[in-house]
C-alpha cells in the first residue's frame, strides 16, 4: 500500500458528536441531528461521476422503508429469489432516532449498467430495524459491547450468513490506545428465513477484550464459492474504527467446504500458508499475510466478478479506496490502484480520481458488470452529522 503523505481528512468514521434525541453508542457518539463545525461533505467530480447517494435524501427509497441515514450498505446476492440485500452498520431513521446495527434493506432487481440502486423493502418485516437481538452498551453474555458492526454477508444453500465484529472501544470520540484493536469478539450469525430471524453460531473468535488483541479473524470478506467447490474467505484485524495503528495492512486467506461451514465446523478450514513457498495447510498452520507490511486498512471487500477476483480496501493512511485483482484467490494480486479518494489534489496517484471527503468503506457489488466495470458502495460522513452511502460504477479493478 502507498505510504504517501496526504492532507488531513478532518473527521473520520464514528468520530463525530451528534446532539439531540437518541442513545449514546459507546463513549463519545450520540445520536441526533447537527454537528457543530463539521467539515463540509462533498462528493466532487473527478473522472466523470460524483457518486449517487442512496440514502439521506428526502423522499428517497431508503427513507420510504424507514432508513434516513446509515453506512456500509454491504451488498450480497439473495440467491433464493434472485434479489439483493444491503447490510448497513449503525443506522438512523429520518427523525434521527437510532435504529441499531446491523440493518438490512433489499432490492428487487439490480441493473449493473449503472442505474442508481433503489431499495424495495427492509428486514425483518418491511421496515428498517436492527436485525440481531442484542442490547448496546450491555453485557449480552460475552462481556460488555458497544455495537456489532457487519463486515460481510453471503447466501448459499438456502441459508444467509452475516459476519460481524462486536466492538467495545474506539467508537466515536472514545480514544483507542496505540496497538489496541478495541474489539470484544467476532462472530457469524445465520438466518434460515432469508434475514428475518438470526442465530449466532456458538463459536466466536476472541477479540482484545476476550484476551486476543489483533486477531486476524476480526473482519471477514466472503469471496464466494469458487468453481472448485471451496468457499474462499479473506480476513484481517478489526479496524472498522480506523484507529488500530497495529493493523499494518495484513490480510489472510482461508477456505472451507461449504457443508462444513454450514455445520459450524470451522476447524475444517484450510489455510493459505507460507513456508519457503505458498501452500494450502491442513495441519492448523496459520495463514500468512498476502501482502507485506503497509498502511492501516479499514473496511475491505473481495468478490469473484466474472473470471477474476477483485479486492477493494479503504487505505486509512492514504485516504483512498483502492482495488486489486487476481486470477484466483491464491494467485498473485496486482498492485493497489486508488479509485475513490478523500483528496484528488495530493498525492499524484490521486490526481483526477473521483473525490469524496470523509470517505470510508468501498464494498464491491457482487452483481458488478465485470472486473473492468465494478460498482463500489462508498460510505461518507456528511456535514449534516450523519452517514450516507454513494454508488460509483464503471471502476476498473
KAPE-V669341 format. One record per backbone hydrogen bond with DSSP energy under -0.5 kcal/mol. CO is the residue of the C=O (numbers start at 1). NH is the residue of the N-H. If there is no record, write none. Layout:
co nh
CO NH
CO NH
This chain:
co nh
9 11
12 15
16 18
17 19
19 33
23 31
24 26
25 29
26 28
27 174
28 30
29 25
30 18
34 19
35 38
42 357
44 355
49 46
51 53
52 391
57 60
60 64
61 65
62 65
62 67
63 66
65 128
66 68
68 56
69 92
71 73
71 89
74 87
76 85
77 79
78 81
78 82
78 83
83 78
84 107
85 76
86 88
86 105
87 74
88 102
88 103
90 71
91 99
91 100
92 68
92 69
93 96
97 93
99 130
100 91
102 131
103 88
104 123
105 86
106 120
106 121
107 84
110 112
111 114
121 106
122 126
123 129
127 125
129 104
132 134
135 138
138 140
138 145
143 140
145 137
145 138
147 149
147 167
148 150
149 165
152 163
154 161
156 159
159 156
160 191
161 154
162 189
163 151
163 152
164 187
165 149
165 167
166 184
166 185
167 146
167 147
171 174
177 180
182 168
182 169
183 209
184 207
185 166
186 205
187 164
188 201
189 162
190 199
191 160
193 196
199 190
204 206
205 186
207 210
207 212
208 211
212 215
215 218
219 236
221 223
221 234
223 304
224 226
224 232
226 229
229 258
230 226
230 232
231 256
232 223
232 224
233 254
234 221
235 252
236 218
236 219
239 242
243 245
244 247
247 250
248 294
250 237
251 290
252 235
253 272
254 233
255 270
256 231
257 260
257 261
258 262
259 263
260 265
261 264
264 266
265 268
266 269
270 255
271 273
271 281
272 288
273 279
277 275
279 273
279 281
281 271
296 316
296 317
299 314
301 312
303 305
303 310
304 306
305 308
308 305
309 326
310 303
311 324
312 301
313 315
313 322
314 298
314 316
315 319
315 320
319 342
320 315
320 322
321 339
321 340
322 313
323 337
324 311
325 334
326 309
328 331
337 323
339 354
340 321
341 356
344 352
347 350
348 351
350 353
354 341
355 44
356 359
358 381
360 379
363 377
364 366
365 368
370 373
371 397
373 369
373 370
374 376
374 395
375 365
376 378
376 392
377 362
377 363
378 390
379 360
380 388
382 385
384 34
386 382
388 380
389 54
389 55
390 378
390 392
391 52
392 376
395 374
395 397
